[in-house]
Amino acid sequence: MSRRGTAEKRTAKSDPIFRNRLVNMVVSRIMKDGKKSLAYQILYRAVKKIQQKTETNPLLNLRQAIHRVTPSD
């Protein structure tokens, strides 16, 4: 029997520009060696290119892309 209590679940915080938790989760996956600012730059640059090419909301495209690659139960 453990003496420690159970750890509380923490929710992911939202990113500073889009105020979206999904963006923050993607940045955490991109991040290498703790370079979060570089991961944000990479993602924001990619989102900007998506917006210029498709002229639609890039967050909807990001959400749709992640939904397509996640396994269905």
Buried (B, 14 or more C-beta within 10 A) or exposed (E): EEEEEEEEEEEEEEBEEBEBEBBBBBBEEBBEEEEEEBBBEBBBEBBEEBBEEEEEEBBEBBBEEEEEEEEEE
